[in-house]
Amino acid sequence: MIFTRWDAEVGWVETVDLYMSVLREGERSEPAPLAELNTDGADFGVAAGPNGRWLTTRMVTNTSASASSQVLARYRR
């Protein structure tokens, strides 16, 4: 599962980033930041392409597309 997470006390724009948690044997892993996609700005709105090969993310300044296999490889171990 990929989702956004932020610190409400600091502010959404300042701290929102993408995180991932993997379901293994019925339990979710500790959420880990998606360092491959997160920038210094606000990162949010992740979506998988129809064939699952691309992830699209929104940033305050633009939109980015990344190959899902490269981004998700380290979480599949």
GITA-V529011 format. One line per field, one symbol per residue. phi: phi as a letter, one per 30 degrees, with the letter a starting at -180 (. if undefined). burial: 1 if it has 16 or more other C-alpha atoms within 10 Angstrom, else 0. A space follows every 10 residues. Layout:
phi = ???
burial = ???
This chain:
phi = .cacbacddd kdedbdbcbb bcdbhibddd ebddedcdcd cdcaidbcdd cidbccbcbe cabbbbdddd ddedcdd
burial = 0111110000 0010111111 1100000000 0011001100 0111010100 0001111010 0000000000 0000000
